[in-house]
Amino acid sequence: MGLRATIEQKIKILKVYGDSALVIYQIRGDWEVRDSKLIKYCDLVAELVKGFKEMTFNYLSQEENQLADALATLASMFKASKETEIMPLQMSIYEVHPHCFSIEKESDG
């Protein structure tokens, strides 16, 4: 679980974003937890939250979460161990779709 990893790294302030309204709102306490498996999960998260000075859970729609989904897909493609050094990834976000840059204007109209 990612929360345990952040606790091990001694991170004290954390903002969590997720695209499951059910999970986010139940963990925040906005919605009641009824499923017995989710009750245990929420109890575990509540215990882990005690290891942070400040923590927030934020809902993002799936449309707003496309970058995170793409990064998760990319991360799943790497086979790495603790000894593997992975170089930082630099990204640019353009307002125009990349295929528009490859369109050339014809001289005869």
MARBA-3410 file (N, C-alpha, C, O; in Angstrom, 1 decimal):
109
0.8,-1.2,0.0,0.0,0.0,0.0,0.9,1.2,0.0,1.9,1.3,0.7 ~ 0.5,2.3,-0.8,1.3,3.5,-0.9,1.4,4.3,0.4,2.4,4.9,0.6 ~ 0.4,4.2,1.3,0.5,4.9,2.6,1.6,4.4,3.4,2.3,5.2,4.1 ~ 1.8,3.1,3.4,2.9,2.5,4.2,4.3,3.0,3.7,5.2,3.3,4.5 ~ 4.4,3.1,2.4,5.7,3.5,1.8,5.9,5.0,2.1,7.1,5.3,2.4
4.9,5.8,2.2,5.1,7.2,2.5,5.5,7.4,4.0,6.2,8.2,4.4 ~ 4.9,6.5,4.8,5.3,6.5,6.3,6.7,6.1,6.4,7.4,6.8,7.2 ~ 7.2,5.1,5.7,8.6,4.7,5.8,9.5,5.8,5.3,10.6,5.9,5.8 ~ 9.1,6.6,4.4,9.9,7.7,3.9,9.8,9.0,4.8,10.4,10.0,4.5 ~ 9.1,8.8,5.9,8.9,9.9,6.9,8.2,11.1,6.4,8.5,12.3,6.8
7.3,10.9,5.4,6.5,12.0,4.8,5.4,12.3,5.8,4.8,11.4,6.3 ~ 5.2,13.6,6.2,4.3,14.0,7.2,3.0,14.7,6.7,2.0,14.6,7.3 ~ 3.1,15.3,5.5,2.0,16.0,4.9,1.7,15.3,3.6,2.6,15.2,2.7 ~ 0.5,14.8,3.4,0.2,14.1,2.1,-1.2,14.5,1.6,-2.2,14.6,2.4 ~ -1.3,14.6,0.3,-2.6,14.8,-0.4,-2.8,13.6,-1.2,-2.0,13.3,-2.1
-3.9,12.9,-1.0,-4.3,11.7,-1.7,-5.4,12.1,-2.7,-6.4,12.7,-2.4 ~ -5.2,11.7,-4.0,-6.2,11.9,-5.0,-6.6,10.5,-5.6,-5.8,9.7,-5.8 ~ -7.9,10.4,-5.8,-8.4,9.1,-6.3,-9.6,9.4,-7.2,-10.4,10.4,-7.0 ~ -9.9,8.4,-8.1,-11.0,8.6,-9.0,-12.2,7.7,-8.7,-13.1,7.5,-9.5 ~ -12.2,7.1,-7.5,-13.3,6.3,-7.0,-14.0,7.1,-5.9,-13.5,7.3,-4.8
-15.1,7.7,-6.3,-15.9,8.5,-5.4,-16.3,7.7,-4.1,-16.2,8.2,-3.0 ~ -16.6,6.4,-4.3,-17.0,5.6,-3.2,-15.9,5.5,-2.2,-16.1,5.7,-1.0 ~ -14.7,5.2,-2.7,-13.5,5.0,-1.7,-13.2,6.3,-1.1,-13.0,6.4,0.1 ~ -13.0,7.4,-1.8,-12.6,8.7,-1.3,-13.6,9.2,-0.2,-13.3,9.5,0.9 ~ -14.9,9.1,-0.6,-15.9,9.7,0.3,-16.1,8.8,1.6,-16.4,9.3,2.6
-15.9,7.5,1.4,-16.0,6.6,2.6,-14.8,6.8,3.5,-15.0,6.9,4.7 ~ -13.6,6.9,2.9,-12.4,7.2,3.8,-12.5,8.5,4.5,-12.1,8.6,5.7 ~ -13.1,9.5,3.8,-13.2,10.8,4.4,-14.3,10.8,5.5,-14.4,11.8,6.3 ~ -15.2,9.8,5.5,-16.3,9.8,6.4,-17.5,10.5,5.9,-18.5,10.6,6.7 ~ -17.5,10.9,4.7,-18.7,11.6,4.1,-19.8,10.6,3.8,-21.0,10.9,4.0
-19.5,9.3,3.5,-20.4,8.3,3.2,-20.2,7.2,4.2,-19.1,6.9,4.7 ~ -21.3,6.5,4.5,-21.3,5.3,5.4,-20.6,4.1,4.7,-20.9,3.9,3.5 ~ -19.8,3.4,5.4,-19.2,2.1,4.9,-20.1,1.0,5.4,-20.3,0.8,6.5 ~ -20.6,0.2,4.4,-21.5,-0.9,4.7,-20.8,-2.3,4.4,-21.1,-3.2,5.1 ~ -20.1,-2.3,3.4,-19.4,-3.6,3.0,-18.4,-4.0,4.0,-17.5,-3.2,4.4
-18.5,-5.3,4.5,-17.6,-5.7,5.6,-16.1,-5.7,5.2,-15.2,-5.4,6.0 ~ -15.8,-5.9,3.9,-14.4,-5.8,3.4,-14.0,-4.4,3.4,-12.8,-4.1,3.8 ~ -14.8,-3.5,3.0,-14.4,-2.0,3.0,-14.3,-1.5,4.4,-13.6,-0.5,4.6 ~ -15.1,-2.0,5.4,-15.0,-1.5,6.8,-13.6,-1.8,7.3,-12.9,-0.9,7.9 ~ -13.1,-3.0,7.0,-11.7,-3.4,7.4,-10.7,-2.5,6.7,-9.7,-2.0,7.3
-10.9,-2.2,5.4,-10.0,-1.3,4.7,-10.0,0.1,5.2,-8.9,0.7,5.4 ~ -11.2,0.6,5.5,-11.3,2.0,6.1,-10.6,2.1,7.5,-10.0,3.1,7.8 ~ -10.8,1.0,8.3,-10.2,1.0,9.6,-8.7,1.0,9.4,-8.0,1.6,10.2 ~ -8.1,0.2,8.5,-6.7,0.2,8.2,-6.2,1.6,7.8,-5.2,2.0,8.3 ~ -6.9,2.2,6.9,-6.5,3.5,6.5,-6.5,4.5,7.6,-5.6,5.4,7.8
-7.6,4.5,8.5,-7.7,5.4,9.6,-6.5,5.2,10.6,-6.0,6.1,11.1 ~ -6.1,4.0,10.7,-4.9,3.7,11.6,-3.6,4.3,10.9,-2.8,4.8,11.6 ~ -3.5,4.1,9.6,-2.3,4.6,8.9,-2.2,6.1,8.9,-1.2,6.7,9.0 ~ -3.4,6.8,8.8,-3.5,8.2,8.8,-2.9,8.8,10.1,-2.4,10.0,10.0 ~ -2.9,8.1,11.2,-2.3,8.6,12.4,-0.8,8.9,12.3,-0.3,9.6,13.1
-0.2,8.3,11.3,1.3,8.5,11.1,1.6,9.8,10.4,2.8,10.0,10.1 ~ 0.6,10.6,10.0,0.8,11.8,9.3,0.4,13.0,10.1,-0.5,13.0,11.0 ~ 1.1,14.1,9.9,0.8,15.4,10.5,-0.5,16.0,9.9,-1.4,16.5,10.6 ~ -0.6,15.9,8.6,-1.7,16.4,7.8,-2.0,15.5,6.6,-1.0,15.1,5.9 ~ -3.2,15.1,6.4,-3.5,14.3,5.2,-4.9,14.6,4.7,-5.9,14.8,5.5
-5.1,14.8,3.4,-6.4,15.0,2.8,-6.6,14.0,1.7,-5.7,13.5,1.0 ~ -7.9,13.7,1.5,-8.3,12.8,0.5,-9.2,13.6,-0.5,-10.2,14.2,-0.1 ~ -8.9,13.6,-1.8,-9.6,14.4,-2.8,-10.0,13.5,-3.9,-9.3,12.7,-4.4 ~ -11.3,13.7,-4.3,-11.9,13.0,-5.4,-11.6,13.7,-6.7,-11.7,14.9,-6.8 ~ -11.1,13.0,-7.7,-11.0,13.5,-9.1,-11.8,12.6,-10.0,-11.8,11.4,-9.9
-12.5,13.2,-10.9,-13.3,12.4,-11.9,-12.2,11.7,-12.8,-11.1,12.0,-12.9 ~ -12.7,10.7,-13.5,-11.8,9.9,-14.4,-11.2,10.8,-15.5,-10.1,10.6,-15.9 ~ -12.0,11.8,-15.9,-11.5,12.7,-16.9,-10.3,13.5,-16.4,-9.3,13.8,-17.1 ~ -10.4,13.9,-15.2,-9.4,14.7,-14.5,-8.2,13.9,-14.2,-7.1,14.4,-13.9 ~ -8.3,12.6,-14.1,-7.3,11.7,-13.7,-6.5,10.9,-14.8,-5.9,10.0,-14.5
-6.7,11.4,-16.0,-6.1,10.7,-17.2,-4.5,10.7,-17.1,-3.9,9.7,-17.4 ~ -3.9,11.7,-16.6,-2.5,11.8,-16.5,-2.0,10.7,-15.5,-1.0,10.0,-15.7 ~ -2.7,10.6,-14.3,-2.3,9.6,-13.4,-2.5,8.2,-13.9,-1.6,7.3,-13.7 ~ -3.5,7.9,-14.7,-3.7,6.6,-15.3,-2.6,6.3,-16.3,-2.1,5.2,-16.4 ~ -2.2,7.3,-17.1,-1.1,7.1,-18.1,0.2,6.8,-17.4,0.9,6.0,-17.8
0.5,7.6,-16.3,1.7,7.3,-15.5,1.7,5.9,-14.9,2.7,5.3,-14.8 ~ 0.5,5.5,-14.4,0.4,4.2,-13.8,0.7,3.1,-14.8,1.3,2.1,-14.6 ~ 0.1,3.3,-16.0,0.4,2.4,-17.1,1.8,2.3,-17.5,2.4,1.2,-17.7 ~ 2.5,3.5,-17.6,3.9,3.5,-17.9,4.7,2.9,-16.8,5.6,2.1,-17.1 ~ 4.4,3.1,-15.6,5.1,2.5,-14.5,5.0,1.0,-14.5,5.9,0.3,-14.1
3.8,0.5,-14.9,3.7,-1.0,-14.9,4.5,-1.7,-16.0,4.7,-2.9,-16.0 ~ 5.0,-0.9,-16.9,5.8,-1.4,-18.0,7.3,-1.6,-17.6,8.0,-2.3,-18.3 ~ 7.7,-1.0,-16.5,9.1,-1.1,-16.0,9.3,-2.3,-15.1,8.5,-2.6,-14.2 ~ 10.4,-3.0,-15.3,10.8,-4.0,-14.4,12.0,-3.5,-13.7,13.1,-3.4,-14.2 ~ 11.9,-3.2,-12.4,13.0,-2.5,-11.7,13.1,-3.1,-10.3,12.1,-3.6,-9.7
14.3,-3.1,-9.8,14.6,-3.5,-8.4,15.0,-2.3,-7.6,15.1,-1.2,-8.2 ~ 15.3,-2.5,-6.4,15.8,-1.3,-5.5,17.1,-0.8,-6.1,17.4,0.4,-5.9 ~ 17.9,-1.6,-6.8,19.2,-1.2,-7.3,19.1,-0.4,-8.6,20.0,0.2,-9.1 ~ 17.9,-0.6,-9.3,17.8,0.0,-10.6,17.6,1.5,-10.5,16.8,2.0,-9.7 ~ 18.4,2.3,-11.3,18.2,3.7,-11.3,17.3,4.1,-12.5,17.7,3.8,-13.6
16.3,4.8,-12.2,15.4,5.2,-13.3,15.5,6.7,-13.4,15.3,7.4,-12.5 ~ 15.8,7.2,-14.6,16.0,8.6,-14.8,14.6,9.3,-14.8,13.6,8.7,-15.1 ~ 14.6,10.6,-14.3,13.4,11.3,-14.3,12.8,11.5,-15.7,13.4,11.5,-16.7 ~ 11.5,11.5,-15.7,10.7,11.6,-16.9,10.3,13.1,-17.1,9.7,13.7,-16.2 ~ 10.6,13.7,-18.2,10.2,15.1,-18.5,9.0,15.0,-19.4,9.1,14.4,-20.5
8.0,15.8,-19.1,6.8,15.8,-19.9,6.4,17.2,-20.3,6.7,18.2,-19.5 ~ 5.8,17.4,-21.4,5.3,18.7,-21.8,3.8,18.5,-22.1,3.4,17.5,-22.7 ~ 3.0,19.5,-21.7,1.6,19.4,-22.0,1.3,20.5,-23.0,1.5,21.7,-22.8 ~ 0.7,20.1,-24.2,0.4,21.1,-25.2,-1.1,21.2,-25.3,-1.9,20.3,-25.1 ~ -1.5,22.4,-25.7,-2.9,22.7,-25.9,-3.4,22.1,-27.2,-4.6,21.9,-27.4
-2.5,21.9,-28.2,-2.9,21.3,-29.5,-2.4,19.9,-29.5,-1.4,19.5,-29.0 ~ -3.2,19.0,-30.1,-2.9,17.6,-30.2,-1.6,17.4,-31.0,-1.5,18.1,-32.0 ~ -0.7,16.5,-30.6,0.5,16.3,-31.3,0.4,16.0,-32.8,1.2,16.4,-33.6 ~ -0.7,15.3,-33.3,-0.8,15.0,-34.7,-1.0,16.3,-35.5,-0.7,16.3,-36.7 ~ -1.4,17.4,-34.9,-1.6,18.6,-35.6,-0.3,19.3,-36.0,-0.3,20.0,-37.0
0.8,18.9,-35.3,2.1,19.5,-35.7,2.6,18.8,-37.0,3.5,19.4,-37.6 ~ 2.1,17.7,-37.3,2.7,17.0,-38.5,1.9,17.3,-39.8,2.3,16.8,-40.9 ~ 0.9,18.1,-39.7,0.1,18.5,-40.9,0.8,19.7,-41.6,1.2,20.7,-41.0 ~ 1.1,19.5,-42.9,1.8,20.5,-43.7,0.8,21.2,-44.6,-0.1,20.5,-45.1 ~ 1.0,22.4,-44.9,0.1,23.2,-45.8,0.6,22.9,-47.2,1.8,23.0,-47.5
-0.3,22.5,-48.1,0.0,22.3,-49.5,0.1,23.6,-50.2,-0.6,24.5,-50.0 ~ 1.1,23.7,-51.1,1.4,24.9,-51.9,0.3,25.3,-52.9,0.1,26.5,-53.1 ~ -0.4,24.3,-53.4,-1.4,24.6,-54.5,-2.8,24.7,-53.9,-3.8,24.7,-54.6 ~ -2.9,24.8,-52.5,-4.2,25.0,-51.9,-4.9,23.8,-51.4,-6.0,23.8,-50.9
END
